[in-house]
Amino acid sequence: MGPAVFKIIPATLTYGWGKQGKESRVAQLATASQIPDFKVDEGTAYAELWMGTYPKAPAKLRSSGQLLSEHLESQPALIGSPILGKFKEAPRGELPFLFKVLSIGKALSIQIHPDKESAEKLHKANPDMYGDPNHKPEMALAITPFSALIGFRPLKEIAHYVKSVPELNSVPPKEVVDKFLSVAESSGASKEDGKAALKDLFASIITADENKLKEAVQALVQRYKAGKVNDGEEQELVKLVLTLDSQFPSDVGIFAAFILNYIHLSPGEAIFIAAGTPHGYISGDCFECMANSDNIIHAGLTPDEKDIPNFISSVVYNPVPPSELMLQPQPFKSSSDASTLFDPPISELSIVQIKVGKGRKEEHHPLGGPSIAIVTEGKGTVTWGATAGQTLDVGPGDAFFIGAGTGVTFENKLGDGELLVCRAFVEN
């Protein structure tokens, strides 16, 4: 059996919404770790760094170039029998999670991810569009200042914008608007009534006649460009609308600015996105970790094919304040307070962020499942084994796999600043 800890080669993906050239954190990390055959092109938008076994962009062993999935299939102990037993439906050698770095220079898709039952149906009906039968709940941890539209705003906030933004008000039928406002502003309305009214309003907007939608969005943009801002229309949202229109002119997704929560994360803050939660990242860099799937149902702000019927039927109409979307940091069982755990309410994944000061070390106890980690700043070593006799030197951009049941120590003895590592894992 080979070593329990070893470096991997992530896959880099380019999409139009990524950051250009060396501005992209993805390109910076790929360059720093000297990914074979990678060279930055300043005219290319580098969007994602994938560290996992998903077949679309699988990681490879740095030592041999072998697919990580093939290596894990031949050495299942690295995944661990508890995890193999827990995720019996997963193809052999595949991890239950997919770990990424994202660099967002342009808004990416108002979208949702299906739940497990819906994913199975979508994959069976249209495998070219939905490439696997798995769900895709996910979390995002900000690396740089990060902004996104996520989850439906509380009903009273949406009602505020329906009344103050006439262009938005003009799209749905009057009876739908009136009913929504009545329910949203009523102190006696039930949660179910609120969800039903929200569904009717939202569905009537994204299924409206395309020409009517474009005219409404264009009228809104023209009014904002002329400096005509109504009471109750915050400058932050005016700026967002104009930014989105510059990227996706007259797109229905622009109205999402008034319907979804507009959140801002500082580095080290995290959010959880459950299946069916509408969202669209706006800008920044983040770690993203999800169940091992690439299923996306698009509805706006995208050049990709939209699937409005399945979007409407799969959306969870749950209006919440941004605070309910945040993942609160927790202590992680380690040798000091240098590690912070983010543990979403799903079984496939967790993330621990590690900050080791100069000359210090951080010991992690053995976990019951496999991990993938990446260094974003600093230099150091990772040691493991019964007497910590095996060592791996790591630096910026280095991604590495840690086998199940392997205790590791991160030591910052090579660099002058902090050693920053982000580790995604699954426990039994």
C-alpha positions as CSV (number, residue, x, y, z in Angstrom):
1,M,0.0,0.0,0.0
2,G,1.2,3.5,-0.9
3,P,1.5,6.5,1.5
4,A,-1.6,7.7,3.3
5,V,-0.8,11.3,2.4
6,F,0.1,12.4,-1.1
7,K,-0.1,15.4,-3.5
8,I,-2.7,15.5,-6.2
9,I,-3.0,17.6,-9.4
10,P,-6.3,19.5,-9.4
11,A,-8.1,20.3,-12.7
12,T,-8.5,23.9,-13.8
13,L,-11.7,24.9,-15.6
14,T,-12.4,28.1,-17.6
15,Y,-15.8,29.7,-17.9
16,G,-16.8,33.2,-19.0
17,W,-17.7,34.1,-15.4
18,G,-14.2,33.5,-14.1
19,K,-11.6,36.1,-13.3
20,Q,-9.2,37.0,-16.0
21,G,-5.6,35.8,-16.1
22,K,-3.4,36.4,-13.1
23,E,-6.3,38.2,-11.3
24,S,-7.9,34.8,-10.7
25,R,-7.1,33.0,-7.5
26,V,-7.5,29.8,-9.4
27,A,-4.8,30.7,-11.8
28,Q,-2.6,32.0,-9.0
29,L,-2.8,28.7,-7.1
30,A,-2.4,26.6,-10.3
31,T,0.8,28.6,-11.1
32,A,2.2,28.5,-7.6
33,S,1.9,24.7,-7.4
34,Q,3.3,24.2,-10.9
35,I,0.5,22.2,-12.3
36,P,1.9,20.4,-15.3
37,D,1.4,22.1,-18.6
38,F,-0.4,25.0,-17.0
39,K,0.5,28.5,-18.2
40,V,-1.6,31.6,-17.5
41,D,-3.2,33.3,-20.5
42,E,-4.2,36.9,-19.7
43,G,-7.1,36.6,-22.1
44,T,-8.7,33.5,-20.4
45,A,-11.1,33.5,-17.5
46,Y,-10.0,31.0,-14.9
47,A,-13.1,30.0,-12.9
48,E,-12.7,26.8,-11.0
49,L,-10.1,24.4,-9.5
50,W,-11.5,21.0,-8.9
51,M,-10.1,18.6,-6.3
52,G,-12.0,15.4,-6.4
53,T,-13.0,12.3,-8.4
54,Y,-16.0,13.6,-10.4
55,P,-15.4,12.3,-14.0
56,K,-15.9,15.7,-15.6
57,A,-12.6,17.1,-14.2
58,P,-10.9,14.5,-12.1
59,A,-7.8,15.0,-9.9
60,K,-4.7,13.0,-10.6
61,L,-1.8,11.8,-8.4
62,R,1.2,14.2,-8.8
63,S,3.6,11.3,-8.5
64,S,2.3,9.2,-11.3
65,G,-0.5,11.0,-13.2
66,Q,-2.9,8.2,-12.3
67,L,-6.5,9.2,-11.8
68,L,-7.2,9.7,-8.1
69,S,-10.4,7.6,-8.5
70,E,-8.4,4.7,-9.9
71,H,-5.9,4.9,-7.1
72,L,-8.7,4.9,-4.5
73,E,-10.5,2.0,-6.2
74,S,-7.3,-0.1,-5.9
75,Q,-6.8,1.0,-2.3
76,P,-10.2,1.3,-0.7
77,A,-8.7,1.6,2.8
78,L,-7.8,5.2,2.0
79,I,-11.6,5.9,1.8
80,G,-12.3,3.7,4.8
81,S,-14.9,0.9,5.2
82,P,-17.3,3.1,7.2
83,I,-17.5,5.6,4.4
84,L,-17.7,2.9,1.7
85,G,-20.6,1.4,3.6
86,K,-22.3,4.7,4.2
87,F,-22.3,5.7,0.5
88,K,-22.8,2.3,-1.2
89,E,-24.4,3.8,-4.3
90,A,-21.2,5.8,-5.2
91,P,-19.1,4.4,-8.0
92,R,-16.0,2.6,-6.7
93,G,-13.1,4.9,-6.1
94,E,-15.2,8.1,-6.0
95,L,-15.4,10.4,-3.0
96,P,-18.8,11.5,-1.6
97,F,-17.7,15.2,-1.9
98,L,-16.2,17.5,-4.5
99,F,-13.9,20.3,-3.3
100,K,-13.3,23.4,-5.4
101,V,-11.8,26.9,-5.4
102,L,-13.9,29.4,-7.4
103,S,-12.8,32.8,-8.8
104,I,-15.9,34.9,-9.8
105,G,-15.3,37.9,-12.0
106,K,-18.8,38.0,-13.4
107,A,-22.2,36.8,-12.0
108,L,-22.8,33.2,-12.5
109,S,-26.3,31.7,-13.1
110,I,-29.3,32.1,-10.9
111,Q,-29.7,28.4,-10.2
112,I,-30.7,25.7,-7.9
113,H,-29.5,22.1,-7.3
114,P,-32.0,19.3,-7.2
115,D,-32.6,17.0,-4.2
116,K,-31.8,13.3,-4.5
117,E,-35.2,12.2,-5.8
118,S,-35.4,15.0,-8.4
119,A,-31.8,14.4,-9.5
120,E,-32.5,10.7,-10.2
121,K,-35.5,11.7,-12.3
122,L,-33.7,14.4,-14.2
123,H,-30.7,12.2,-14.9
124,K,-32.9,9.5,-16.3
125,A,-35.0,11.8,-18.4
126,N,-32.1,14.0,-19.7
127,P,-28.6,12.5,-19.0
128,D,-26.9,14.9,-21.3
129,M,-28.1,17.9,-19.3
130,Y,-28.0,16.3,-15.9
131,G,-25.0,14.1,-15.8
132,D,-25.4,12.1,-12.6
133,P,-28.3,11.0,-10.3
134,N,-26.9,12.7,-7.2
135,H,-28.1,15.7,-5.2
136,K,-25.8,18.7,-4.8
137,P,-26.1,20.5,-1.4
138,E,-23.1,22.7,-1.0
139,M,-21.2,25.2,1.2
140,A,-19.1,28.2,0.3
141,L,-16.3,29.6,2.4
142,A,-15.0,33.1,1.4
143,I,-11.3,33.5,0.6
144,T,-11.7,37.2,-0.4
145,P,-14.6,39.5,0.0
146,F,-17.5,37.6,-1.6
147,S,-21.0,38.5,-2.6
148,A,-24.0,36.5,-3.8
149,L,-27.7,36.3,-4.2
150,I,-28.9,33.4,-2.0
151,G,-32.3,32.3,-0.7
152,F,-35.6,34.2,-0.8
153,R,-35.8,37.4,1.2
154,P,-38.3,37.6,4.0
155,L,-41.7,38.2,2.5
156,K,-42.0,41.8,3.9
157,E,-38.8,42.7,2.2
158,I,-40.0,41.3,-1.1
159,A,-43.3,43.2,-0.7
160,H,-41.3,46.4,-0.1
161,Y,-39.6,46.1,-3.5
162,V,-42.8,44.9,-5.3
163,K,-44.3,48.2,-4.2
164,S,-41.3,50.5,-4.7
165,V,-40.1,49.1,-8.0
166,P,-42.8,49.6,-10.6
167,E,-41.0,47.7,-13.3
168,L,-41.0,44.6,-11.1
169,N,-44.6,45.1,-10.2
170,S,-45.6,45.4,-13.8
171,V,-44.6,41.8,-14.7
172,P,-47.0,39.5,-12.7
173,P,-50.8,39.7,-13.1
174,K,-52.4,42.2,-10.8
175,E,-54.3,39.6,-8.9
176,V,-51.1,37.7,-8.1
177,V,-49.4,40.9,-6.9
178,D,-52.4,41.9,-4.8
179,K,-52.6,38.5,-3.2
180,F,-48.9,38.4,-2.5
181,L,-49.0,41.8,-0.8
182,S,-52.0,40.9,1.2
183,V,-50.4,37.7,2.6
184,A,-46.9,39.2,3.0
185,E,-48.2,42.2,5.0
186,S,-50.7,40.2,7.1
187,S,-49.7,39.3,10.7
188,G,-52.1,36.4,10.6
189,A,-51.0,34.6,7.4
190,S,-49.6,31.1,7.9
191,K,-46.2,30.1,6.7
192,E,-47.8,27.9,4.1
193,D,-49.9,30.8,2.8
194,G,-46.7,32.8,2.5
195,K,-44.9,30.1,0.6
196,A,-47.8,29.6,-1.8
197,A,-48.1,33.4,-2.4
198,L,-44.3,33.6,-3.0
199,K,-44.5,30.7,-5.4
200,D,-47.2,32.3,-7.4
201,L,-45.4,35.6,-7.6
202,F,-42.0,34.1,-8.5
203,A,-43.4,31.7,-11.0
204,S,-45.4,34.4,-12.7
205,I,-42.2,36.5,-13.1
206,I,-39.9,33.9,-14.5
207,T,-42.5,32.4,-16.9
208,A,-43.7,35.8,-18.1
209,D,-43.6,36.6,-21.8
210,E,-40.0,37.1,-22.8
211,N,-40.6,40.4,-24.6
212,K,-42.6,41.8,-21.6
213,L,-39.7,40.8,-19.3
214,K,-37.1,42.5,-21.4
215,E,-39.1,45.6,-21.7
216,A,-39.6,45.7,-17.9
217,V,-35.9,45.2,-17.2
218,Q,-34.8,47.7,-19.8
219,A,-37.2,50.3,-18.3
220,L,-35.7,49.7,-14.9
221,V,-32.1,50.0,-16.2
222,Q,-32.9,53.1,-18.1
223,R,-34.5,54.7,-15.1
224,Y,-31.5,53.9,-12.9
225,K,-29.0,55.2,-15.6
226,A,-31.0,58.4,-15.6
227,G,-30.5,58.7,-11.9
228,K,-34.2,58.3,-11.1
229,V,-34.3,56.2,-8.0
230,N,-37.5,55.8,-6.0
231,D,-37.7,55.9,-2.2
232,G,-36.9,52.5,-0.8
233,E,-34.5,51.5,-3.7
234,E,-31.1,51.3,-2.0
235,Q,-28.0,52.4,-3.9
236,E,-26.5,49.0,-3.3
237,L,-29.2,47.4,-5.3
238,V,-29.2,50.1,-8.0
239,K,-25.5,49.4,-8.5
240,L,-26.1,45.6,-8.6
241,V,-28.9,46.0,-11.2
242,L,-26.6,48.1,-13.4
243,T,-23.7,45.6,-13.0
244,L,-25.9,42.6,-13.8
245,D,-27.4,44.3,-16.9
246,S,-23.9,45.2,-18.2
247,Q,-23.1,41.4,-18.0
248,F,-26.4,40.0,-19.1
249,P,-28.5,42.7,-20.8
250,S,-32.2,42.6,-20.1
251,D,-32.0,39.2,-18.4
252,V,-34.9,38.2,-16.1
253,G,-32.3,37.2,-13.5
254,I,-31.8,40.9,-12.9
255,F,-35.1,41.0,-11.0
256,A,-33.6,38.5,-8.5
257,A,-31.8,41.4,-6.9
258,F,-35.1,42.3,-5.3
259,I,-36.4,38.8,-4.5
260,L,-33.2,37.0,-3.2
261,N,-31.0,38.0,-0.3
262,Y,-28.0,40.0,-1.3
263,I,-25.2,38.9,1.0
264,H,-21.6,39.9,1.6
265,L,-19.1,37.5,3.2
266,S,-15.8,38.5,4.6
267,P,-12.9,36.1,4.3
268,G,-13.4,33.2,6.7
269,E,-17.3,33.4,6.6
270,A,-19.3,30.6,5.2
271,I,-22.8,29.8,3.9
272,F,-24.8,26.6,3.3
273,I,-26.9,26.2,0.2
274,A,-29.5,23.4,0.6
275,A,-31.0,21.6,-2.4
276,G,-33.7,23.8,-4.0
277,T,-32.3,27.1,-2.6
278,P,-32.0,29.7,-5.4
279,H,-28.7,31.4,-5.6
280,G,-26.2,33.1,-7.9
281,Y,-22.6,34.1,-7.0
282,I,-21.8,37.7,-7.9
283,S,-18.1,38.3,-7.2
284,G,-15.1,37.2,-5.1
285,D,-13.1,34.0,-4.5
286,C,-14.3,31.1,-2.3
287,F,-13.8,27.5,-1.4
288,E,-16.8,25.5,-2.4
289,C,-17.6,22.0,-1.3
290,M,-20.6,19.9,-2.3
291,A,-21.9,16.4,-2.7
292,N,-20.2,14.7,-5.6
293,S,-22.4,16.0,-8.4
294,D,-22.5,18.6,-11.2
295,N,-26.3,18.9,-11.5
296,I,-27.5,22.5,-12.0
297,I,-30.9,23.8,-13.0
298,H,-30.4,27.3,-14.6
299,A,-33.0,30.1,-14.6
300,G,-31.2,33.3,-15.4
301,L,-27.9,35.2,-15.8
302,T,-26.4,32.5,-17.9
303,P,-25.4,31.6,-21.5
304,D,-26.3,27.9,-20.6
305,E,-29.6,26.3,-21.4
306,K,-32.4,27.3,-18.9
307,D,-34.8,24.8,-17.5
308,I,-37.6,26.9,-16.1
309,P,-40.2,24.2,-15.6
310,N,-37.9,22.1,-13.5
311,F,-36.5,25.2,-11.7
312,I,-40.0,26.2,-10.6
313,S,-41.0,22.6,-9.5
314,S,-37.7,22.1,-7.6
315,V,-37.4,25.4,-5.9
316,V,-37.9,25.4,-2.1
317,Y,-40.0,28.5,-1.4
318,N,-38.5,29.3,2.0
319,P,-38.1,33.0,2.8
320,V,-35.4,33.5,5.3
321,P,-33.1,36.3,6.5
322,P,-29.4,36.0,5.6
323,S,-28.4,35.0,9.1
324,E,-30.2,31.6,8.6
325,L,-28.0,30.8,5.6
326,M,-24.7,31.4,7.5
327,L,-22.6,28.5,8.8
328,Q,-21.4,29.3,12.3
329,P,-17.7,28.4,12.9
330,Q,-17.1,25.7,15.5
331,P,-14.1,24.4,17.5
332,F,-12.3,21.5,15.8
333,K,-10.7,18.7,17.9
334,S,-7.0,19.5,17.5
335,S,-4.0,20.5,19.4
336,S,-4.8,24.2,19.6
337,D,-7.3,26.8,18.4
338,A,-5.6,27.1,15.0
339,S,-8.4,25.1,13.3
340,T,-12.0,26.2,12.7
341,L,-14.7,23.8,11.7
342,F,-17.6,24.5,9.3
343,D,-20.1,21.6,9.5
344,P,-23.2,21.9,7.2
345,P,-26.2,19.7,8.0
346,I,-25.4,17.0,5.4
347,S,-23.4,13.8,5.7
348,E,-21.1,14.1,2.7
349,L,-18.8,16.8,3.8
350,S,-17.3,19.3,6.3
351,I,-14.5,21.9,6.0
352,V,-11.9,22.9,8.5
353,Q,-9.8,26.0,8.0
354,I,-6.3,25.9,9.5
355,K,-4.1,28.9,10.3
356,V,-0.7,28.0,11.7
357,G,1.6,30.8,12.9
358,K,5.3,30.9,12.2
359,G,7.2,28.3,14.1
360,R,4.0,26.6,15.4
361,K,2.3,23.3,14.6
362,E,-1.2,22.0,14.6
363,E,-2.1,18.3,15.2
364,H,-5.3,16.8,13.8
365,H,-6.6,13.5,15.2
366,P,-7.3,10.7,12.7
367,L,-10.7,11.1,10.9
368,G,-13.0,8.3,10.0
369,G,-13.0,9.2,6.3
370,P,-10.8,10.7,3.6
371,S,-9.8,14.4,3.2
372,I,-8.5,16.7,0.5
373,A,-6.6,19.8,1.6
374,I,-5.1,22.8,-0.2
375,V,-2.5,25.4,0.9
376,T,-3.5,28.9,0.0
377,E,-0.7,30.8,1.7
378,G,2.6,30.0,3.4
379,K,5.0,27.1,3.4
380,G,5.2,24.2,5.8
381,T,5.2,20.4,6.3
382,V,2.6,17.7,6.8
383,T,3.7,14.8,8.9
384,W,2.0,11.5,9.7
385,G,2.6,7.9,10.7
386,A,2.9,6.1,14.0
387,T,6.0,8.2,14.9
388,A,5.3,11.1,12.5
389,G,8.1,9.7,10.4
390,Q,6.7,10.6,7.0
391,T,6.8,14.2,5.8
392,L,5.4,16.2,2.9
393,D,6.6,19.7,2.1
394,V,3.8,21.9,1.0
395,G,3.4,25.5,-0.3
396,P,0.8,27.7,-2.0
397,G,-1.4,25.8,-4.4
398,D,-0.4,22.4,-3.2
399,A,-3.4,20.1,-2.9
400,F,-3.0,16.8,-1.1
401,F,-5.1,13.8,-0.1
402,I,-5.2,12.4,3.5
403,G,-6.4,8.9,3.9
404,A,-9.0,7.7,6.4
405,G,-7.7,7.0,9.9
406,T,-4.6,9.1,9.4
407,G,-3.6,11.6,12.0
408,V,-1.6,14.5,10.6
409,T,0.5,17.5,11.9
410,F,0.7,20.7,10.0
411,E,3.9,22.7,10.9
412,N,4.9,26.1,9.8
413,K,8.7,25.9,9.9
414,L,9.5,26.9,6.3
415,G,7.7,30.3,5.9
416,D,7.7,33.7,7.5
417,G,3.9,34.3,7.6
418,E,0.9,32.1,8.5
419,L,0.5,28.7,6.9
420,L,-3.1,28.7,5.6
421,V,-4.7,25.3,4.7
422,C,-8.3,24.4,3.9
423,R,-9.3,20.8,4.4
424,A,-12.5,19.2,3.2
425,F,-13.4,15.8,4.7
426,V,-16.2,13.3,5.3
427,E,-16.6,11.5,8.7
428,N,-18.4,8.2,9.4
